[in-house]
Amino acid sequence: ENASYGLTLCAECGMISELARTGGGRLVAVCTLGNDAPVTPCGRCRQLLWEHGGPSLLVEVDGVPRPMTDLIPHAFPEASNFTNPNG
C-alpha cells in the first residue's frame, strides 16, 4: 500500500490479477482487512470488483455483507459491453 492512490497496488488488485492469471471465475464475496479490521475498497477497486463479480458480489462493510450495487450504484458497465470505435 502507498498513501498515493496512483502508486498503490491494493490487495484487491493483486487478488484479481491472480484470478485472471489462474483462469478466472466470478467473485462471490470479498472481505478486505487493514490493521486487522475490515476496510471498504477504494473507488478503483470497487470498479475492478464489479467487473469480476458483478452487481451481486458481496463486500463486507461495517460487519455486514452488502452487494456491489450499494458500494458503486452507477458503475461502468462490464468491459465486454464496450466496443472498439476503430473496428
Secondary structure by P-SEA (a helix, b strand, c coil): ccccccccccaaaaaaaaaaaaccccccbbbbbcccbbbbbcaaaaaaaaaaccccbbbbccccccccccccccccccccccccccc
